């Protein structure tokens, strides 16, 4: 199609840089012909004990679809989709039927290279605030489901949010099913990380392999007051100074809303990447219901579904991604 010899492979390879919880990459694609394909959710790459509603994986699928469409537009193509009610019942669950056609007009929202530039960064923030005009621009990004970005810049509130995140992490890591599922995605061996190309790589977690391994396996230390206090101080030191937290609220806790929220999130993240602003999501603050309730009460914001540290950092390492051959199925 057009000037692309293998349009689907080209688009999938570029969209494979899309973010997903634990870098699980739950997408699989069956190519039917040059213009048609089917997109599936891979149940083996879901997180049923952490993402108990499945909405965060559905959100990731929405991100992937939005990336496919945006990258297609850079080649003068239009991607349309027929979506199906998401399910995790089978090993592979049909999410959408995709169709490519020639675009009537050029309408690429972002340059192609920006999709690979967008990264999660867990490196310390440099002491530079994001300018108010940029924050206001990020807040005005539109979404059909009414998503809203709020920015927390008050130092006292940020300190409270950091403490809540640490306490919640300690609680979650002492939950057996949660911990076991988390361990499945821990990658502390550089060779294993490069071979598997998924999961939480110590390089990207801003941890030395031995530190990451100890955090994942010596979870019982979190219950010892003196050690837990030390871990908190060490964690804040490694995080560096935080100028801003981003908080996204809106419809999310059903499949259609989660998919639409994913499309919104990619647009927001890409606009931030355009300005060299990095984000670091704090998943425990929203997947843990008690923490989410406390956060909503503290901030006076309802329906929070994503919290992230935002700011400027050095260039973060890129996560490994599955090869196109591992995403495409027969």
N, C-alpha and C positions, 0 to 999 in steps of 0.2 A: 504494500500500500504506500502511496505517495513515493518518497525516495527511500523508505526503509525496507530492507530486505526481510528482516525478522522483527516486525513492529512490537509484538507482545514481549519477546525476550528483551528488546531494548527498553521498553517501558518498565518491565518488572525489575530489571537490573538496577535502574535508577530509583525506582520506588522502594526497593529493598532497604534503603537507608532509613525508612520510616521508623519512628520510635514505637515501642510496645512495652508493657509491664515486664520487668525482669529481662528485657530483650528476648522475649519468648518467640516473637515472630510467628504468629498463629496462622498466617495466610498460606494457602495453596492455590495454584491456578491450573486449570485444565484448558489447553488451547484447542479450540475446535477448528478454526481456520484463521485466515489472515485478519478477519474482522470480528470474530466472535470468540469469547472464552467464558469460562465459569470460574467463579471465585468461591473458595471453601474456607471454613474455619476448621483448623486441625485440633481436635479435642485433646490430643497428647500435649499440646502446647498451651492449654488453659491452666488457670490457677484456682481450682475450686475451693481451696481452703483459705485463700487470701482474698481473691476476687469472688466472693460468695454469690453475688448476683449475676456474674458474667458480664456486667456492664462495661468494665474497663477493657476487656478483650474486644467487645463489640465496638467500643470507642476506638481502639487501635485499628480495627478493620475499617472504620470510617476514615481514619487518617490515611491508611493505605490507599483507599479508593480515591480520596482527594488528591493524593500524590500522583497516582496514575493519571487522573484527569488533567492535573496541572502540567505534568511532563508531556503528555500527549499534545497539549495545546502548543508547547514550544516547537513541535514538529508540524504544526498546522493541522492537527487531528482533533476530533471531538469524541470524547468518551461518554456514552450513555449507559445507564445501568437499570436493570430490573431487580429490585431487592426482595428478599424473602425473609420471613420471620426467623431470626437466628435461633439456632439450637446447638446443644452440645451432646445430643443423644447418641450420635454415631461417631465413628472415627473421623470421618470427613463430613461436614455439614454444609450444604449449599447456602451461600450468603448472597450471591448476586450473579446475574448473567450480564456480561459486559459486551458492549458493541462499539467498534471503532468506525468512524466515518470521516470524510474530509470536512474540515471546519469551513463555514461560510465566511468567517472573518477571523483575523488574528486576535486572539484574546488570552494570551498566556499571562496568568497572574504574577508569576515569578520567573526569573531566569533559571535555566536548567541547573546551573552550577550551584545555586543557592540550596537546592535540596540536599546536596552532600555537605554543604557548609554547616547546615543546621545540626547541632549536637547538644547533648546533655553535658553539662560541666559540673563536676563535683570538686573542682579546684577552688582554692580560696578566692573570694572576691578581692579585687584591688579596691583601694579606698577612693572610689569615684562614683558619685550618685548618678543615676539615670536622669537626664534632664526632664523637667516637667512637661515640655512640649512633646517629648517622645512618650512619656507615660500617658498623657492625654490622648495621643494618637492611638496607642495600643487599646485604650479603653473604648474607643469609638468603632472598633471593628465590629461589623454587623453579623448577626446570626439569626436564622429563621426561628430558632427555638428560644431566642431571647437570652443568650448567655451574657454574663456581665463580668468584666474584670474589675476587681478592686485591688488597690495597692496599699499595703501597710508599711509605713516608714517610721513609725514611732518606736524608738529604741526599747522602751519598756515593754511594749506589746510584742515586739520581735523576740525579746528575751523570754517572755512568757511562752510564746509559741515554740521556741527551741526547747524549753524545758518539757512542754507537753509532748513534743515529738520524741524526746529521749525516754520519758516515762512510758509512753505508749509502745515504743520499740522494745523496752525491757519486758513489758507485759506480753506482747505478741510473741517474742522469742521464747518465752516460757510456756507457750501454748504448743502442745505436742504436734498436732496436725499442721499448724502454721509453720513451725520450725522445720518439720520434715520436708514440706513442700519448698520452703525457702532454700534448704540445703541442696535440693535437686538442681538449683540454678546457680550455685556458687562455683566460680571458676578461679581457683588459686594457682593452678599450674599453668605457666605460659604456653607450654606445648598443648595441653588440653584445650585452652582457650582458642588457640589458633586452629586446632583441628575441628572443634565442635562449632565454633563461630556463632555462639548464642550465649545467653545467660549473663550473669553479673561478673564481669572480668575485673580482677583486682586492679589492673591498670586504670580502668575507668572509674573505679570506686575511690581513687586517690588513697589507696592503701597498699602497703607492701604485702606480698602474698601471705607471709606468716601472720601479719596483723589481721588480715581478712579471715584466714583460717581460724585463728583464735576467737575472733568475734563470733564466728558462725558455730563453733563447737563448744566454747566455754560459756554458754549462755547462762549457766547457773551462777556465774560470778555477778550477774546483774542484781541478784537478790542480796548480795553482801553489801551493807551500807558503805563501808570505807572504799571498797573497790568500785562500786557504782558511782560514787562521788568522783573518784579519779577518772573514770571513763567519761563522765560528763564533761569535766574540764578538758580532758584530752580531745574529745570530739569537737568542742567549741573552738579550741585552739586550731585544730586541723581545718575547720570550716572557715576561719578568718572572720573579719568584720562583715556584717550583713547590713546593707542599707535598705533593702526592700524585700518584702514578701508579696508575691502575687497570689490572689485568691479568686478562683473562678466559681461562680454560682449560676444556677439555672436548672432547667429540666434535664435530668440525667438518668434517673433510676428506672428506666424502661428501655427496651431495645431500640426503638426509633429515636428517642431522645439521645441515647448514648452514641448512636451512629452520627447523628447531626452534630453532637458536641465534639466528636472526633474531627469532623471537617472544620469546625470552628477553631479547634485547638491548633491544627496544622497552620491555618492562616495566621493566627496570632504568633505562633512560634516562628514562622517564616519572616514575618514583619520584624520580630525581634532579632532574628539572625541577620537580616539585612543591615541592622544597626549595630551588629556585634554584641548584642545583649544575650547572655546565656541564661538558661534556667536549670534548676535542679529540683525535680518534684519530690515532695515528702509524702509518700503514699500512705504511711501508717496513720496520718492525721485524718484521712477520709475513709479508709477501709475499716478502721476501728470505729464502731458506731459511737461508743462513749466519748472518744476523743473528738469525733466530729460534732457531737452535741455540745461538748464543752467549748469548742472553737466557735460554733455558730452563736452561742450565748455570749461569749466574750466579745466577738466582733459585731454582733447585731446583724448578721447576714444569714439568711436562710438558704437551704439547698446548695451548700458548698460541696463541690465534688473534686476539686483539685487545688492544692496548695503547693507553691514552689518558691524557692529562693531565686531572686533574679538580680542580675548585675553584670559587671565586666570581670572577666578572668583571663588568664593566659589561654592560649589555644589548647583545648582539652584533647586527650587521645580519642580516637574514633573507635567505637565498638565494632567488633567483628560482626559480619552479617552472613546469613546463609547464601550459598552460591545459587545462582538462577536454576541450576539443574536440580537443586534440592527443593525449590519452590514449585517448579512445574511438574505436574503429574501426568501420567499417560491416560 
